[in-house]
């Protein structure tokens, strides 16, 4: 199984710790760093900083919300980072949450699934340096092509629901967030089922999994806090209920104060969606994702006062990395460029 690293962007930790995580991933031999965007750094700015401070690690920017960033903006940003850093730069897109899209940005998430599908369709030619004349139902792009060298990036789609999985079948990778191995297996199966009717069979699957090797109380509490917002969410609630936590899901859906809900979350629930324990325990848990059909796990190391940037967790798992060159890259093979 391929291992990569996703920057945690923990809002209650110093923002600059993201750079600690990225540089450690590069030095330890992880092949790729995922650079998302939350409430601190602009994703393209952070990706440029990471590229200039590291030696070889590939960068994947996103997932970027398709209701916030248009395809031309994404293509220009990716090409800018690639040109300024000399690094391989790929991109991930998704629909993001109502909080980010509607509250923070004041944009509409109406027809978000359609916008995601159209973003994948128009981003391919833009990232390949072409000048598309695209008129979709939600998105459009006409008359622009990159003036910088085309990055020819791979495309990843963040998915959970059926519509996003269908769109992911047209991309190079599907990425899952906060999923149990059982849920991951179902999503991989769904992807396989729809791939035959879509334009791009053979889409790889990645899963972001929060990781803490030898976690202390602070790390456990940070993961518990991150889970709170998912317990009542459609789909996620059912996933946790299936894993044996129906009572806590029912409680979450009564609308308790987040502090009450956080206090009620048992440690056992966290182990269902995170990699926690010593290195051997984490290794066995990774095997569960591999058995589910996941091709890649993006470790999201927990940053704490005792382990800034989650560097110790990355060090503890670096022994699982294959020799350089043995991990399949996310970039599209040349014969798939027109897919």
QUIKARA-V155775 format. One line per field, one symbol per residue. phi: phi as a letter, one per 40 degrees, with the letter a starting at -180 (. if undefined). psi: psi as a letter, one per 20 degrees, with the letter a starting at -180 (. if undefined). A space follows every 50 residues. Layout:
phi=???
psi=???
This chain:
phi=.cbbbbccfccbbddccdccccccdcccgccabcbcabbbcccccccccc ccbbbaccbbchcccccbbcdcccccccccccccbgbcbbbbbacfbddc cccccgbccdfccccccccccccdccccgcbcbbbccbbaaagbacccdc cfccbbbcbacdccccccccbcabbbbfbcdcccccccccccccccbbcb cgccbbbcbcbacfcccccccccdcccdcccccdgcdcccccchbccccc cdccgccdcccdccccddccccbbbbhcccccdcccccccccgccabccb cccbccadggccccccbccccccdgccccccccdcbccc
psi=pppappphlpijqphiihhggghggghijpiqppoapdjeqphhghhggg hiirhipqpopapppiigprgggggggghggghhikqpprqqqaiarhgg ggggikrpjpkhgghgghggghhghghjjrnqnpnahgqqppipqpirpp ilqqpqppqgrgghghhhiiahqppqplqqhghggghgggghgihhirim qjprpqppoppoplqahggghggghhhgiihiqpggghghghijlhghgg ghiilrqhhggghioqhhhhihjroqarhhghghhhhhhghijphppopn ppprhhmpikhhghghihiiprqpiippqiqpqhijhj.
